[in-house]
Amino acid sequence: MLLLVFTWLIKRNPGCTYAELDQTDQALFDALTRQYAAFATKPAQLWTENYRYDKAPLILVRTNRDKGCLWYYIYLINASPYIDTARYQKVAFPGNPYLQDVYTAKSLGSRSLAYWLPSNFTYTSLSNQEILAFKYFPEMFRMPASYFSFPYFSMHEAFHLYAQKGWTYDQEEYINDYPYTPEHFNILKTEYYLYDIALRTTDTAALSAIMKDWLMIRNYRYLRWPQLIHETNSEAMEGTARYLEYRYSDLTDKNLPFLSNKNGQPSTFRIVIDYVTADPSRYHLLCRTLSYDKGAALGFILDRLDSQWKEKINRGQTQYEIIRNHFGVTYTPGGEVLKRLRQQYEQYKE
């Protein structure tokens, strides 16, 4: 009974037109309109022609803070094919072609119980369709552009559900017994330097030479420490979702550069690897977190090397495998070659 009274007191409808919405909700739908316009007009520049995030169903849950348990109402976007919307209030967006199927609800019954849990998103099943239920709150629209601001965070999680459905890379993402050793760090630093150089070069022949050297380093690391191969799975899963964020930024405000910090300031792979390996309390970032930007960088590189790479990753090849097959490099170098590569690439400065 107390829960029912509490729910009745806090639940409300936000309004039935854009003009009636509060500042946060107007900012929400402004951001969503920009997302949808980009996916409607330039889907292949974001991912593929067939990935139309602007057509996908979405549930947006208004809450009060990060991982908020207290929520006020729900928006159903593009959900009419999956739920009878006659019982809900339609929200009108005059003149907006991208927001024609928007409804608001105070509850979805037992299906909305999960929204009370401390999380930023969950999945809700409507007519056997898994739909992203994403929580939003005012600070998401006031913070500098970052991985946790609404446009990037929401499209990242939607990509996992809608574009990566059927992918199995996440079954083996985590690395046991990661080699936190000077030997590995020296090799790893050379690899990270190569990302910066490859992303900056404008010469295709030079890019190919850089990535062949990158492959030799990868081949050596996987022969020496076989457990590291699992990083290729997190590069595939998280790296492509981060790739989408960067491509969207490039098409719109250009406000999310690689390796951004929480204030939106960019960094480089060289700076990041030196920072992480300088302090044992940061070593854990090597296991998976840094795969987000490594995988995204490999996506940008593959855009220039193999126009079919997105189809290949959909069929089960990681970025590493696509690049390895592209060049046919199976050679694993010895210590002297690795030393030469380190000396060669260490000279490149920011």
C-alpha positions as CSV (number, residue, x, y, z in Angstrom):
1,M,0.0,0.0,0.0
2,L,2.8,2.4,0.9
3,L,4.5,1.7,-2.5
4,L,1.2,2.5,-4.3
5,V,0.8,5.8,-2.4
6,F,4.4,6.7,-3.0
7,T,4.1,5.9,-6.7
8,W,0.9,7.9,-7.0
9,L,2.6,10.9,-5.3
10,I,5.7,11.0,-7.6
11,K,4.2,9.8,-10.9
12,R,3.1,12.4,-13.4
13,N,2.7,12.9,-17.1
14,P,5.3,15.3,-18.5
15,G,3.0,17.0,-21.1
16,C,1.5,16.2,-24.5
17,T,3.5,18.5,-26.7
18,Y,7.1,19.5,-27.0
19,A,6.3,23.0,-25.7
20,E,4.8,21.6,-22.5
21,L,7.9,19.6,-21.6
22,D,10.4,20.8,-19.1
23,Q,13.9,21.9,-20.0
24,T,15.5,18.5,-19.4
25,D,12.9,16.7,-21.6
26,Q,13.2,19.3,-24.4
27,A,17.0,18.8,-24.3
28,L,16.4,15.0,-24.4
29,F,14.3,15.2,-27.5
30,D,16.6,17.8,-29.2
31,A,19.4,15.3,-28.7
32,L,17.3,12.4,-29.9
33,T,16.2,14.4,-33.0
34,R,19.9,15.0,-33.9
35,Q,20.7,11.3,-33.5
36,Y,17.8,10.2,-35.6
37,A,18.5,12.7,-38.3
38,A,22.0,11.5,-38.6
39,F,21.0,7.8,-38.8
40,A,18.2,8.6,-41.2
41,T,20.4,10.5,-43.7
42,K,23.9,9.1,-43.2
43,P,23.6,5.5,-41.8
44,A,26.6,4.1,-43.7
45,Q,28.8,6.9,-42.3
46,L,27.9,5.8,-38.8
47,W,27.7,2.0,-39.2
48,T,25.9,0.4,-42.2
49,E,23.0,1.3,-44.4
50,N,20.9,-1.3,-42.6
51,Y,21.5,-0.1,-39.1
52,R,18.7,2.4,-38.6
53,Y,18.8,3.4,-34.9
54,D,16.1,6.1,-35.7
55,K,13.7,3.2,-36.5
56,A,14.5,1.1,-33.4
57,P,12.1,1.0,-30.4
58,L,13.4,2.7,-27.3
59,I,12.2,3.3,-23.7
60,L,13.4,6.4,-21.9
61,V,13.0,6.6,-18.1
62,R,13.1,9.9,-16.4
63,T,15.0,9.7,-13.2
64,N,16.8,12.1,-10.8
65,R,20.5,11.1,-10.9
66,D,23.1,8.6,-12.2
67,K,21.8,5.1,-11.6
68,G,18.7,6.6,-10.0
69,C,16.2,4.4,-8.4
70,L,13.5,7.1,-8.2
71,W,11.8,7.6,-11.5
72,Y,8.9,9.7,-12.6
73,Y,7.6,8.6,-16.0
74,I,8.5,6.7,-19.2
75,Y,8.7,7.6,-22.8
76,L,7.9,5.0,-25.4
77,I,9.7,5.7,-28.7
78,N,8.9,3.8,-31.9
79,A,7.2,1.2,-29.7
80,S,3.7,1.1,-31.3
81,P,4.4,-2.2,-33.2
82,Y,5.2,-3.9,-29.9
83,I,2.6,-2.5,-27.4
84,D,-0.9,-1.2,-27.6
85,T,-0.3,2.6,-27.1
86,A,-4.0,3.5,-27.0
87,R,-3.9,3.6,-23.2
88,Y,-0.9,6.0,-23.2
89,Q,-0.6,9.8,-23.8
90,K,0.8,10.7,-27.2
91,V,3.4,13.5,-27.3
92,A,3.3,15.7,-30.3
93,F,6.3,17.2,-32.0
94,P,4.9,19.5,-34.7
95,G,7.1,19.6,-37.8
96,N,9.5,17.0,-36.6
97,P,9.6,14.0,-38.9
98,Y,11.8,11.9,-36.6
99,L,9.5,11.9,-33.5
100,Q,6.1,10.7,-34.8
101,D,5.7,7.7,-32.5
102,V,6.3,9.0,-29.0
103,Y,4.0,8.2,-26.0
104,T,4.4,8.7,-22.3
105,A,3.3,6.4,-19.5
106,K,3.5,6.4,-15.7
107,S,4.2,2.6,-15.6
108,L,4.4,-0.5,-17.7
109,G,3.1,-2.7,-14.9
110,S,5.4,-5.5,-13.8
111,R,7.7,-4.8,-16.7
112,S,8.8,-1.6,-15.2
113,L,9.8,-3.0,-11.8
114,A,13.4,-3.2,-13.0
115,Y,13.5,0.6,-13.4
116,W,13.5,0.9,-9.6
117,L,17.0,-0.8,-9.4
118,P,20.2,1.2,-9.3
119,S,21.2,1.1,-12.9
120,N,21.5,3.3,-15.9
121,F,19.8,0.9,-18.3
122,T,18.1,-2.4,-18.6
123,Y,16.1,-4.3,-21.2
124,T,12.4,-4.6,-21.4
125,S,10.6,-7.3,-23.5
126,L,7.5,-6.1,-25.4
127,S,5.9,-8.7,-27.7
128,N,9.0,-10.8,-27.5
129,Q,11.2,-7.9,-28.6
130,E,14.0,-6.8,-26.3
131,I,14.0,-3.0,-26.1
132,L,16.6,-0.8,-24.4
133,A,15.2,1.0,-21.4
134,F,17.6,3.9,-20.8
135,K,17.5,6.2,-17.8
136,Y,18.2,9.9,-18.2
137,F,18.5,12.7,-15.8
138,P,19.2,16.5,-15.9
139,E,23.0,16.4,-15.5
140,M,23.3,14.3,-18.7
141,F,22.5,17.4,-20.7
142,R,24.6,19.8,-18.7
143,M,27.9,17.9,-18.6
144,P,30.6,18.4,-21.2
145,A,30.4,16.0,-24.1
146,S,31.6,12.7,-22.8
147,Y,31.0,8.9,-23.0
148,F,28.4,9.4,-20.3
149,S,26.5,12.3,-21.8
150,F,23.1,11.3,-23.3
151,P,23.8,11.2,-27.0
152,Y,26.9,9.0,-26.7
153,F,25.9,6.8,-23.8
154,S,22.5,6.0,-25.2
155,M,23.6,5.2,-28.7
156,H,26.4,3.0,-27.3
157,E,24.1,0.8,-25.3
158,A,21.5,0.7,-28.1
159,F,24.2,-0.5,-30.5
160,H,25.0,-3.4,-28.2
161,L,21.4,-4.5,-28.3
162,Y,20.3,-3.8,-31.8
163,A,23.4,-3.9,-34.1
164,Q,25.3,-6.6,-32.2
165,K,22.5,-9.0,-31.7
166,G,23.8,-12.5,-32.3
167,W,27.5,-11.5,-31.8
168,T,29.3,-13.9,-29.4
169,Y,32.5,-12.0,-28.8
170,D,31.4,-11.1,-25.3
171,Q,31.5,-14.8,-24.2
172,E,35.3,-14.5,-23.8
173,E,36.2,-10.9,-23.2
174,Y,38.1,-11.1,-19.9
175,I,41.7,-11.9,-19.5
176,N,43.0,-14.1,-16.7
177,D,46.6,-13.8,-15.5
178,Y,47.3,-10.6,-17.4
179,P,51.1,-10.2,-17.7
180,Y,51.8,-7.0,-15.7
181,T,55.5,-7.2,-16.4
182,P,58.1,-4.9,-17.8
183,E,58.7,-7.2,-20.7
184,H,55.1,-7.0,-21.8
185,F,54.8,-3.3,-21.1
186,N,57.7,-2.5,-23.3
187,I,56.1,-4.3,-26.2
188,L,52.7,-2.9,-25.5
189,K,54.0,0.7,-25.5
190,T,55.2,0.2,-29.0
191,E,51.8,-1.1,-30.1
192,Y,50.1,1.9,-28.5
193,Y,52.5,4.3,-30.3
194,L,51.4,2.8,-33.5
195,Y,47.8,3.6,-33.0
196,D,48.6,7.3,-32.8
197,I,50.8,7.2,-35.9
198,A,48.3,5.2,-37.9
199,L,45.4,7.5,-37.0
200,R,47.5,10.5,-38.1
201,T,49.0,9.3,-41.3
202,T,47.2,10.3,-44.5
203,D,49.3,8.0,-46.8
204,T,47.7,4.6,-47.5
205,A,51.1,2.9,-48.2
206,A,52.5,4.2,-45.0
207,L,49.4,3.1,-43.1
208,S,49.8,-0.4,-44.6
209,A,53.5,-0.5,-43.4
210,I,52.5,0.6,-39.9
211,M,49.8,-2.0,-39.6
212,K,52.0,-4.8,-40.8
213,D,54.4,-3.9,-38.0
214,W,51.4,-3.7,-35.6
215,L,50.5,-7.3,-36.7
216,M,54.0,-8.5,-35.9
217,I,53.7,-7.1,-32.4
218,R,50.3,-8.6,-31.9
219,N,51.4,-12.0,-33.2
220,Y,54.4,-12.0,-30.8
221,R,52.2,-11.0,-27.8
222,Y,49.7,-13.8,-28.5
223,L,52.4,-16.4,-29.0
224,R,54.2,-15.3,-25.8
225,W,51.0,-14.8,-23.7
226,P,48.1,-16.8,-25.4
227,Q,45.5,-15.5,-22.9
228,L,45.8,-12.0,-24.4
229,I,43.8,-13.1,-27.5
230,H,40.7,-12.3,-25.5
231,E,41.3,-8.6,-25.9
232,T,40.3,-9.0,-29.5
233,N,36.8,-9.9,-28.4
234,S,36.4,-6.8,-26.2
235,E,37.9,-4.7,-29.1
236,A,35.1,-6.1,-31.2
237,M,32.2,-5.6,-28.8
238,E,33.1,-2.4,-27.1
239,G,35.4,-1.0,-29.7
240,T,32.7,-0.9,-32.4
241,A,30.2,0.7,-30.0
242,R,32.8,3.4,-29.2
243,Y,33.6,3.7,-32.9
244,L,30.0,4.6,-33.5
245,E,30.2,7.4,-30.9
246,Y,33.3,8.9,-32.6
247,R,31.7,8.7,-36.0
248,Y,28.6,10.4,-34.7
249,S,30.8,13.1,-33.1
250,D,32.6,13.6,-36.5
251,L,29.2,14.1,-38.3
252,T,27.8,16.5,-35.7
253,D,29.5,18.6,-33.1
254,K,33.0,17.1,-33.3
255,N,33.1,17.3,-29.5
256,L,34.2,13.7,-28.6
257,P,37.8,13.1,-29.6
258,F,39.6,9.8,-29.0
259,L,40.5,9.0,-25.4
260,S,38.5,11.9,-23.9
261,N,38.5,12.4,-20.2
262,K,35.4,13.2,-18.2
263,N,35.8,16.9,-19.1
264,G,35.9,16.1,-22.8
265,Q,39.7,16.8,-23.1
266,P,41.5,14.5,-25.6
267,S,44.6,12.4,-25.0
268,T,46.8,10.1,-27.1
269,F,47.5,6.4,-26.9
270,R,51.1,7.2,-26.0
271,I,50.1,9.4,-23.1
272,V,47.5,6.8,-21.9
273,I,49.8,3.8,-21.9
274,D,52.6,5.7,-20.1
275,Y,50.0,6.8,-17.5
276,V,48.5,3.4,-17.0
277,T,51.8,1.5,-16.7
278,A,53.3,4.0,-14.3
279,D,51.0,3.0,-11.4
280,P,50.0,-0.6,-10.4
281,S,46.6,0.8,-9.3
282,R,45.8,1.5,-12.9
283,Y,47.0,-1.8,-14.4
284,H,43.5,-3.3,-14.4
285,L,42.5,-0.8,-17.2
286,L,44.6,-2.9,-19.6
287,C,42.4,-5.9,-19.3
288,R,39.3,-4.5,-20.9
289,T,38.8,-0.8,-20.5
290,L,41.4,0.3,-23.0
291,S,39.9,-2.0,-25.6
292,Y,37.1,0.5,-26.1
293,D,39.4,3.0,-27.8
294,K,41.8,0.4,-29.3
295,G,38.8,-1.3,-31.0
296,A,37.5,2.1,-32.2
297,A,40.9,3.0,-33.6
298,L,41.1,-0.2,-35.5
299,G,37.7,0.5,-36.9
300,F,38.9,3.9,-38.2
301,I,42.0,2.3,-39.6
302,L,39.9,-0.5,-41.3
303,D,37.7,2.2,-42.9
304,R,40.8,3.0,-45.0
305,L,42.1,-0.6,-45.5
306,D,39.0,-2.8,-46.0
307,S,35.6,-1.4,-47.0
308,Q,34.0,-4.7,-46.1
309,W,35.2,-4.9,-42.6
310,K,31.8,-4.2,-41.0
311,E,30.3,-7.1,-42.8
312,K,33.2,-9.3,-41.8
313,I,32.9,-8.4,-38.1
314,N,29.2,-9.2,-38.3
315,R,30.2,-12.7,-39.6
316,G,32.5,-13.4,-36.7
317,Q,35.9,-11.9,-37.5
318,T,37.5,-9.6,-35.0
319,Q,39.4,-6.5,-36.1
320,Y,42.6,-8.3,-35.5
321,E,41.6,-11.2,-37.7
322,I,40.4,-9.0,-40.5
323,I,43.7,-7.1,-40.5
324,R,45.7,-10.3,-40.3
325,N,43.8,-11.8,-43.2
326,H,44.1,-8.6,-45.2
327,F,47.9,-8.6,-45.0
328,G,48.4,-12.3,-44.6
329,V,51.1,-11.6,-42.0
330,T,51.6,-14.7,-39.8
331,Y,55.3,-14.0,-39.0
332,T,56.1,-13.7,-35.4
333,P,59.3,-11.6,-34.8
334,G,62.1,-12.3,-32.4
335,G,63.5,-10.0,-29.8
336,E,65.8,-8.1,-32.1
337,V,63.0,-7.2,-34.5
338,L,60.8,-6.0,-31.6
339,K,63.7,-3.9,-30.3
340,R,64.1,-2.3,-33.8
341,L,60.4,-1.6,-34.0
342,R,60.4,0.1,-30.6
343,Q,63.4,2.2,-31.5
344,Q,61.8,3.1,-34.9
345,Y,58.5,4.2,-33.5
346,E,59.6,5.7,-30.2
347,Q,61.1,8.6,-32.1
348,Y,57.6,9.8,-33.1
349,K,56.6,12.6,-30.8
350,E,53.2,14.2,-30.2
